[in-house]
């Protein structure tokens, strides 16, 4: 489906030269009485590389049709891929670690997440805004260090390392924001 460059927005995915490109930045610029110019930064969903593109307001681009399906995370393969199972058809899908490895620190086994597909090819996963994970390793708090906003490193059950307040100990469940890995609080 063709869309004019002026109708594109940040977060849209376009198809260009056989590649899927995510728009990470969009800027519409009209210098004085000249024609409008649109600058976009694109990230390839297949390779992860980025590039910039300069478009005129009349340029038409193909928007990619993407489908999201709920899938349950099963396990990590020995070859480095992550195996998920579709909730509707119970088919297993393997996503290469290169595409989603930084996001998998927030996903426990048997957790359902939304996977984005282009046709039948998985291209990414969508995490919830925050997740609750258990602390498996943390330093022991030292008396007297609680007067200031002291933080220590903790390792969560998925292997993710985050900074937590000094009073958090092993076995505590913590809420973590998935966009930046920030500690949000204790979970009950």
C-alpha positions as CSV (number, residue, x, y, z in Angstrom):
1,X,0.0,0.0,0.0
2,X,1.6,3.3,-1.1
3,X,1.6,6.2,1.3
4,X,2.9,9.8,0.7
5,X,6.0,10.8,2.7
6,X,4.0,13.5,4.5
7,X,1.7,10.8,6.0
8,X,4.5,8.7,7.5
9,X,5.2,8.9,11.2
10,X,7.8,7.7,13.7
11,X,7.3,4.0,14.4
12,X,5.9,3.1,11.0
13,X,7.6,0.3,9.0
14,X,8.2,0.6,5.3
15,X,9.4,-1.7,2.6
16,X,12.3,-0.5,0.4
17,X,14.7,-2.4,-1.7
18,X,13.5,-5.8,-0.3
19,X,14.2,-4.7,3.3
20,X,11.9,-3.7,6.2
21,X,12.8,-0.4,7.6
22,X,11.5,1.1,10.9
23,X,11.2,4.9,11.0
24,X,13.1,6.0,14.2
25,X,13.1,9.7,13.5
26,X,10.9,11.9,11.3
27,X,11.4,15.6,10.6
28,X,9.3,17.7,8.2
29,X,11.2,20.8,7.2
30,X,10.1,23.7,5.0
31,X,13.0,26.2,4.5
32,X,11.5,29.6,3.7
33,X,9.5,29.6,0.5
34,X,11.1,26.4,-0.9
35,X,9.5,23.0,-1.2
36,X,9.1,20.8,1.9
37,X,11.8,18.3,2.7
38,X,11.3,15.3,4.9
39,X,14.3,13.7,6.7
40,X,13.8,10.2,8.2
41,X,16.2,7.9,10.0
42,X,15.6,4.3,9.3
43,X,16.6,1.1,11.0
44,X,16.7,-2.2,9.1
45,X,14.7,-4.9,11.0
46,X,16.7,-7.6,9.3
47,X,20.2,-6.4,9.8
48,X,19.9,-3.7,12.5
49,X,21.8,-1.2,10.4
50,X,20.6,2.5,10.3
51,X,20.5,5.0,7.5
52,X,19.1,8.4,6.7
53,X,16.8,9.2,3.8
54,X,15.8,12.6,2.4
55,X,12.3,12.7,0.8
56,X,10.2,15.2,-1.0
57,X,6.5,15.7,0.0
58,X,5.3,13.9,-3.1
59,X,7.4,10.7,-2.7
60,X,5.3,7.6,-2.2
61,X,6.6,4.7,-0.1
62,X,5.3,1.2,0.5
63,X,4.1,0.6,4.1
64,X,4.7,-3.0,5.3
65,X,1.8,-5.0,6.6
66,X,2.7,-6.4,10.0
67,X,0.8,-8.9,12.1
68,X,1.1,-9.4,15.9
69,X,0.4,-12.7,17.5
70,X,0.5,-13.8,21.1
71,X,3.3,-16.4,21.6
72,X,4.6,-18.2,24.6
73,X,8.4,-18.3,25.2
74,X,9.5,-21.9,25.5
75,X,13.3,-22.1,25.6
76,X,16.6,-21.0,24.1
77,X,18.1,-23.2,21.4
78,X,21.8,-24.2,21.6
79,X,22.4,-22.4,18.3
80,X,21.4,-19.1,19.8
81,X,17.8,-18.8,18.7
82,X,14.7,-18.3,21.0
83,X,11.8,-20.7,20.5
84,X,8.2,-19.5,20.9
85,X,4.9,-21.2,20.5
86,X,1.9,-19.5,18.8
87,X,-1.1,-19.5,21.1
88,X,-3.7,-20.1,18.3
89,X,-2.1,-22.7,16.0
90,X,0.5,-24.1,18.5
91,X,3.2,-23.8,15.9
92,X,6.7,-23.3,17.1
93,X,8.6,-20.2,15.8
94,X,12.4,-19.6,16.2
95,X,13.7,-16.0,16.3
96,X,17.4,-15.4,15.9
97,X,19.2,-14.0,19.0
98,X,20.6,-11.1,16.9
99,X,17.1,-9.7,16.6
100,X,15.8,-9.9,20.2
101,X,18.7,-10.8,22.6
102,X,18.6,-7.4,24.4
103,X,14.9,-7.8,25.1
104,X,15.0,-11.4,26.3
105,X,16.3,-10.3,29.7
106,X,12.7,-9.3,30.5
107,X,11.1,-12.5,29.4
108,X,10.8,-15.6,31.6
109,X,10.0,-19.1,30.3
110,X,6.3,-19.7,29.7
111,X,5.6,-16.0,29.5
112,X,3.2,-14.8,26.7
113,X,4.5,-11.9,24.6
114,X,3.4,-10.3,21.3
115,X,5.6,-11.3,18.3
116,X,5.5,-9.2,15.2
117,X,5.4,-11.0,11.9
118,X,5.9,-9.9,8.3
119,X,4.1,-12.6,6.4
120,X,5.3,-15.7,8.1
121,X,8.7,-14.3,9.2
122,X,9.0,-13.2,12.8
123,X,10.9,-9.8,13.0
124,X,10.6,-8.8,16.6
125,X,8.8,-8.9,19.9
126,X,6.7,-6.4,21.9
127,X,7.2,-6.3,25.6
128,X,4.8,-5.0,28.2
129,X,5.6,-1.7,29.8
130,X,6.9,-3.4,33.0
131,X,7.6,-6.9,34.2
132,X,7.9,-8.6,37.7
133,X,11.1,-10.7,38.2
134,X,12.7,-12.3,41.2
135,X,16.1,-11.3,42.5
136,X,18.5,-14.3,42.5
137,X,21.8,-12.5,43.4
138,X,22.3,-9.3,45.4
139,X,24.9,-7.9,47.8
140,X,24.0,-7.9,51.5
141,X,22.9,-4.4,52.8
142,X,25.4,-2.8,55.2
143,X,23.9,-0.9,58.2
144,X,24.4,2.9,57.8
145,X,24.3,2.9,54.0
146,X,20.6,3.7,53.9
147,X,20.8,7.5,54.6
148,X,21.4,8.3,50.9
149,X,20.0,7.0,47.7
150,X,22.6,4.1,47.5
151,X,22.0,1.5,44.8
152,X,23.6,-1.9,44.3
153,X,23.6,-4.3,41.4
154,X,21.2,-7.2,41.5
155,X,20.8,-10.2,39.1
156,X,17.3,-11.2,38.3
157,X,16.0,-14.7,37.4
158,X,16.4,-14.2,33.7
159,X,20.1,-13.1,34.1
160,X,19.3,-9.4,33.7
161,X,21.4,-7.1,35.8
162,X,19.8,-3.9,37.2
163,X,20.5,-1.3,39.9
164,X,18.2,-1.6,43.0
165,X,17.9,0.1,46.3
166,X,20.2,-1.2,49.1
167,X,17.2,-2.8,51.0
168,X,16.3,-5.3,48.2
169,X,17.5,-8.8,48.9
170,X,17.6,-12.3,47.3
171,X,14.1,-13.7,46.9
172,X,12.4,-10.3,46.6
173,X,10.2,-9.7,43.5
174,X,10.8,-6.4,41.8
175,X,9.0,-4.5,39.1
176,X,11.3,-3.4,36.2
177,X,10.5,-1.0,33.4
178,X,11.2,-2.7,30.0
179,X,12.0,0.5,28.1
180,X,15.2,1.3,30.1
181,X,15.7,-1.4,32.7
182,X,14.9,0.9,35.7
183,X,13.8,-0.5,39.0
184,X,10.1,0.6,39.7
185,X,9.5,-0.9,43.1
186,X,8.8,-4.1,45.0
187,X,6.1,-6.4,43.7
188,X,3.8,-8.3,46.0
